[in-house]
């Protein structure tokens, strides 16, 4: 899975990236997914302890073949991560590198990713999104995506500003 984080003005503009083309100014990773890993980051920075991380992001769009998703990061996560100072960023990377998920990841790659995401979150009046692209081996044969082209809709309790939880991985 490839994850590309980027900042644009709104959900509609972000949804246009579903075609798989290049995204200017994006920060990429193969290991930092927007649900579990960034949910963990949100908890480290003072987010809800009981949250399993799935409210840290909201589905905006899905490609017809299910190979790509565009996900909006929660305003809370973006705000928290945008305030992180360099020394704290180093601590976050150290904590991440101890995680089972990052055992084989190069700490310098994690540091570069965290620094790039931090810059995206620092402001500019734009929202931060992630485009997740599945590798061919990850696609189930004959998969019919649920809610193709769905995305812009109501979130939790009918509030469009409140993130709708991402579907759980199976």
Buried (B, 14 or more C-beta within 10 A) or exposed (E): EEBBBBBBEEBEBBBEBBEEEEBEEBBBBEBBBBBBBBBBBBBBBEBEEEBBBBBBBBBBBBBEEBBBBBBBBBEBBBEBBBBBEEEBBBEBBEEBBEBEBBEEBEEEBBBBBBBBBBBBBEEEEBBBBBBBBBEEEEEEEEEEBEEEEEBBEEBEEEEEEBBBBBEEEE
